[in-house]
Amino acid sequence: MENIRLEFITDRDLYQSYMPFMKKGGLFIRTTEPIELATDVKLIVILPDSLESSEVIGKVSWITPIGVQSGTPAGIGVSFISDPDNIRSQIDKAIGRLLNSSDPTLSM
């Protein structure tokens, strides 16, 4: 299992990476490291204005390779599988006002 540490400084950064359309939620992670599809990952996430990290177990559900013509940054989409710290709810609360925004995200 891969361990990935993420720290979101602003709500806008979190909004751009969050994937609410995934069944249990998910995050897009910018990376050029080769991680295979369906790899299990443990995300250690620090949300904006949070003093403690939260953990969530996920699975790589897609890969955006380097050099995609749309200009989308390289990275992986991780869908949440096990969310013992209820990070999805924490994210929804932190960026709720942004969820209906028409601003583009890194995943859509």
N, C-alpha and C positions, 0 to 999 in steps of 0.2 A: 504494500500500500504506500502510495506517495504521500508525503506530508507537504502541504503548501500553506505558508503563512501570508496573510493579507491584512493590510492596514488601510482603511479608508479614512482619509483626512476630512473630506467634506461630504455633505449629503449628495451633491451633484456627482462626485466620483462614484458613490455607492449606487445612485440611480442609473448611471451609465453602464454599470456592470451587472445589475440585478436582472434576473429573468423570471418575472412573476408568472409567465405563461407556462412554465414547467409545472407539472402536477404538484410537486411538493416544494417548488421554488428552485432557484439555482443562481449561479454567478458565472459571469464570463471573466476569465483571467488572462490578462496579457502575458504572453510568454513566447519565447522562441525555442524553449527546451522541447525536445521530442518526447511527447507523452502520447501513448497509444489510446485509441478509441476503446471504451469500456474499461479503462483502468480505474480501479478503486482509489479514491483519494480522501485524505483527512484534511479538511480546511480548518485552519486556526485563524479566526477572523476577529479583527478589532474594528468595531463600528465607530463612526464619528462621535465624539464626546463620550466615549466609553473608556472606563479605566481598566476593564478586564476583557480578556479575549473569550470568544465562544467557539465551540467546536461543532462541526457538522461533517458527517460522512456523505460522500457523493460518488458519482461515477461520471467519467468523461463521456459526454453525449455527442459532442462534435468537436472538430478541429478546424480552425481557420489557419491555413498555412501562410508562410511568409510570401509576400508578393501578390496577394489577391488583388485583382484589378479594381475592385470597388474602393480600394483605399482603406479597407477595414484592417485594423491592426492584427497581427498574428496572435493566436491564443487558443484557449480551450473553453468550451462550455461545460460546466459541471452541474449536473442535476442532483439535488439533494435526495438522499436515500434515508438517512437516519439523522434526526434533528433533535437530540436530547436537550439542548440549551434553548430550543424554540427560537432559533435565529431568524427564521422566516417572519415570525410575528414581530421581532425586534426591528427588522428591516422595514416591514410594512409601516410600523409606527414612526420610524425615523424619517422615511421619505414619502409618507402617505400623500402629502400635498403635491408631490412631483409625479405620482403614478399616472395621472391623466394628461401629463404634458405631451405635446407633440414633438418635443426635442428628441433627436435621434439618440439611440443608445449604441453600445458596442455590439449588440447581438441582433438588433432589428432595425 
